[in-house]
Amino acid sequence: MHSSSDTQGRASASTVATSAFPIVAREDISEVTFLLEISHPLMARAARPGQFVIVMSHAEGERIPLTIADFDRERGTVTLVIQAVGKSTLEMQRDCQVDTTLYGVAGPLGIPTPIRGEGTVVCVGGGLGVAPVFPQARAFHEAGAKVVGVLGFRNRDLVFWEDKFRAVCEELILCTDDGSAGIRGLVTEGLSQAIEQHSDISEVVAIGPPIMMRACAETTRPHHIRTSVSLNPIMVDGTGMCGGCRVRVGDQVRFACVDGPDFDGHLVDFDDLASRLKRYRDEEAEAIEHWNHACRRAEHASADTVVSGLPATGTRS
């Protein structure tokens, strides 16, 4: 006869074992940006363009919201593109390798992007925003819309997924800050070029840093082109309970996790969004400092272990 504690222990172990999500592929796009492909057949079938997930890399890890960059229903995989900018994402960059697992992946969350099959749709991605705008571009293309892609990078070395976008875009405009690929300038230069060349643009979808999305919205405003942006405020639970992801849209307060993440770019209060994103900057810096200190201590301990294992001077082997 087994005790209740034995039964609970087995149940706990079983839960941990079945809640782990295998990492089946990884690509390091740059020094700070990396791609993870995760095996999750149920989520791959349920995912829609514009939705996001909340990830925990380990049992004590932070809950990190990440927009779904791609999904393959046949292979049963979901792709995430991550930028290592804080303690938790730095930890993921170090630890999340092929044949390891993520402790938890919740989703898909958020309202999917409405997909229309008429007219010309311009999909704009800047920097890390290039990845999450891809599912929208593909979906608009499959629905029958003409898709123009506008992608922005700092330089040629940071360009990624160009071939994927060319496969679903009738036209692709690359923009780089230094002109090493495509046209020289920001994505607003490419967006303005698309507006000049296409009179039938029905919608613009812009994903990237808030300052970039705001600039795109201001570029389309005089032309009265519907413009949606994907907002990334601080988020905790992802189900509307904590209120941490409040954003101002027009005269309303909305929750990005359950009302978004897509909103009308011409109505978003970007000043309020920028203010909220800065709210925990000191705590984030402190967490990174603690992380760096812990890494240095681990390196020193490892070096001391190696040194202690070497034979003393003058000792015969």
N, C-alpha and C positions, 0 to 999 in steps of 0.2 A: 504494500500500500504506500502511495506517495503522499508526502506532506503537501499542504497548500502552497508553501513557499517554493517547493520544487516545481509544482505545476505553473505557478506564476512566473518562475524563472524561465521555464521552457517557453511559455507564451511570449514573454518579453523577447527572448532570443529569436523566436520565430518571427515576431513582428519586425525586428531589426533586419533579419535576413531577407524578408519579402519586401521591405520598403526601400531597399537599396536599388539604385538605378545605374546600370553599367555604362561607362564611357567607352564607346567603341571606336572613336576617332578623335584626333586632336590636330590642330594646325596652328602654328605660331605665326600670326600675320605680321606682327611687328614686335618690338621690344616690350610693348605694354598691352598689346591686343592679341587675344587668342580665341580659337574656335573649339567648341566641344560638341561632339555629336553623341547623343544619349539614346540608348535603347529604351523606348517607352511606347509600345504598340498602341495602347489605348489612347494616349495623348496624341500620338501622330494621327490617329483616325479622327479625333475630336477637334484638333487645332484648326483655326481659321485665321486669315490674314489680319494683322493688327492686334492680336491677343498676346498676352504675356504669361509668364510663369513666375512663381516664387521658389527659389532654390535654397537649400541648406546643404553645405558641403559635408558637414558632420553634425553629430547630435547636439553639440554645444554651439553650433555655428549661427551666424547672423542670417536672418531671412532677407534674401536679396531678390528684388524684382528685376526680371530680364525679359525683354521683348523677344518673342520667337522669331528667329532669323530665317528658319526654313523647317520644313517637315516633309517626310517621305512616308506616305501611307503604306506603300508596298514593302519597304524595308523595316517599317515600324520605328523610325528614328525621328528625333527632334534636334535641331541645331540651334545653338546659342553662341553668340559672339560677345565676348566679355573684355572690358578694359580694366586693367589692374591699376586702380587709382586710390583704393582705400585698403584698410587692413584685411578685410574679408576677401576682397578680390585678389589681393597680393597672395594671400594664403591659397586661394584656388589656383592661381597661376603656378604656384610651386607644387601643389599636391595633386591636382586633378590631371592625371595621366591616363593613357589607354590602359584598360584592364583594372582601373580603380572604379569606385562608385561614388555617386552623390547620395547623401543620406536621405534627402527629401526633395521632391519636385511636385509642387502643387499647381494645378491648372488644367486646361487653359482658362485664364481669367480675363475679364474685361469684355467689352462689346466688340465684336468683329467689325472690321471696316466694311461699310456698304459698298458693294461692287456693282458698278453699272457698265453696260456693254455698248454704250453709244459715245460718239464724239471722240475727242482726243484728250487723254489724261496724261498729265506730266507728273512723274514720280521723282521727287528730289530727295537725295540723301547726302548728308554731309558728315564726313569722318565715320564715327561708329554708327551713325544713322543710316549708312549705306546698307548694312546688313538687314535691319528690320523692315526697310522699305521694299526689299525684294519680293516677299510674298504678295504684297499688294500689286506690284508691277506684273507678276506672273498671273495673278487672278484677273486683273483687268484685261490682259492679253487673251486669256482663255475665254473670257466672257464676250470678246469681240470688239473691244475698244482699241483704238490706236494708242499705243503707249510711247511716250517720249521720256527717256531717262536722263536725269541730270545728276551727276555724281561729283562730289568735291573731295579733294585730298590735298594734303600739304605739298606732296611731291610724288613723282612717278613711283618711287620705291614703296610707297604706302598704298598703291592702287591694288584692290582685290575685287574678285568676283566680276571682272569686266566681261568675261565670256558668258557668265550666267545671265547678266543683264542684256547682252546683245542677242541672246536667244529669245528674249521675250519683248524686246523693245524694237519698234520700227526705226527709231533714231536714238542714238546715245551721245550725249554731250558730256565729255570729261572736262573737269576744271581742276587746275592745280594752282596753288599759291605762287609757285615759282615758274609756271609755264612749262615744266619739264614733260608734261603729258596734256594733250588736249589744249584748251584755251587757258590763257593766264588770267587768274582772277577767282573770285568767290563764286559759289553756286548761283548767286543772284545774277551774275553775268550770264551764266548759261540759261537761267530761267527767263531772263529778258530776251535772249536770243530766240528761245522757243516761242515766246509770246509773239514776237515780231514775225516769225515764220509760219505760225499756225493760227488761223483766225477762228478755228472751231474748237478751241480748248474748252472743255466742259468742267474740268476739275483739276486742281493741283493738290498733290499729297506731299507734304514736307516732313521729314524726320531728321533730327540732328540736335545739336546744342540749342538751348532756348534762343540765344541771340541770332542764330541762323534761321530758325523757324520764324522768328519775328520779322527778320529782314525779308523772307520769302512772302509773308503775309502782306507786308507793306508794298512789295513789288507788284503783287496781283491786285491790291485794293483799287487802284485807279481804273483797272480793267474790269472790275466787278466779276472776277472769276472765283467760283467757290474754292476755298482753300482749307484743307484740314491739316491739323498738326497733331503729333503724338506727344503728350505731356508726360514728364518723368519726375513728379514731385517726390518728396520723401514719403515712403510707404512702409507700413508695418505688416498688417494682417492681409491686405489685399481683398477684403470682403466687405468693406464699408463700415466696419465697426469702430476702428480707432480714430478716424477723422484726420489722420496725419497727412493725407494726400489732397487736402482741400485746395481747390483752384477757383479763381473768379473768372466766370465766363459771362460776359454781358453784365446784367444786373443780378445774376444768380451765383450762388456758391455750389460748386459741384465736387464730387469725389472722383478722382481720376480712375480709381480701381474699379468702380461699378458703373459710373456714368461715362467713362472713357475707355481707353486713354485718348481716343481721337476726339478733337473738338474743333469748332470753327475758329480758324486762326485770326479772323478779323474781329472776334469778340473776346479772345483770351487777354487777360490782364497779365502781360509778361513782366511788368514791374513787380507785382505781387509774387509771381512764381519765382523770380530771381531772389527776392527777399527770403522766401521760405527755403530755397535751396541753400542759402548761406547760414541758416539758423544754427546748425550743429558743426560749423566749420572748425571751431576750436577743439571740440571733442573728437572730430575726425583726425585732426592733426596729432592730438595726444595719443590716439589709438595707433596711428602709424608709427609714432616715436617708440611706443612700447613694443610694437611688433619688430621694428628694426633692432631695438636693444636685445630682445629675446633671440633674434636671429644671430646677432653678433656673439652673444653668450654661448649659443649652441655651436657656432663655428669654433670658438676658442676651446670649448670642452672637447670637441672632436679632435682638434689639433693636439691638445694635451694628451688625449688617449693614444694617438699615434706615436707621439714622442715617448711616452712612458713604455711603449711596447718595443722600442729600439734597444739593442744591447748596449750596456754601459761602455764607455771608452776603455779600451784595453782588455776587454773581456774576450776570451776566445770563443769562437762559434763551435 
